Amino acid sequence: MYPGFDMPAADPKGTRELRFEIEEFHNDYCHMLDSGKIESWPEYFTEDAVYRITARENVDDGLPVGLVYAEDAA
């Protein structure tokens, strides 16, 4: 696919399972926010990551300023 990168062939079954897990996570996450359970939101974060929510308009205009910016789950 990319010159200089030797990647093993994708495992179709493993790919499907991972996609299903991601979709389930996303559905749970969205349901939690849609139902107003914002106090549970940090449960979806890890301790060692940076989280930024940016408006689509900002991304389109090259403005990376986030509406929400968090450096960890705390």
N, C-alpha and C positions, 0 to 999 in steps of 0.2 A: 504494500500500500504506500509506504513512505520509503524513499531511497535511504539505505543505510540502517534501516530498522528491521530487524528480524523478529517478527512477532509470531508466537504460536497461533494456530488456528483457534478461533473462538469455540468454546464448548456451548452449542446451542441450548442444551438443557440447563446448564449452569447460568447462561445468560438470561434465559426465561425466568428462572427462579430468582435471580438477583433483581430483574426488572419488576417482578411481582412484589418482592420485599420493599423495593423503593416506592412503588405505587401505593402499597398498603401504608407505609410510613407517611407518605404525602397526604393520603386521604385522612388518616388519623389526625395529623397535624392541622389540616384545614378544618376538619370537623371541630376540633378543640377550639380553634380561633373563632369559627363561625358561631359556636354555641356560647361564646363569651367567657370561656374558662381561661382567661389570660393568666391567672395565677399558676396554671399548670404548664405554661409555655416553656419555662426554663428546663423542664424535664426532657425536652427535645434537643438540648444543647450538650456539647461536651465541654470538659474543663479546659481544653487546650486549643481553642479556636477563636477566630475573630468573626463576628457576625455583623453584617451590614445590610440594611434594607434601604434600597434606593428607588426612587420613583422612576418609572420607565422613561418619562420625559427628560429627566436628568441624564440618564444613560445615553439616550439618543442625542443629547446636546453636548456630550463629553464632560458632564459635570458629575464627578463621582461622590458628591456629598450625600451622605446617607440620612434618611429620616430616623433610623435607629442604628446605633453603633454600640456593640458590646464586645469586650475582649475575652470573655469567658462566660460560663453558665451562671456565675454568681450575681 
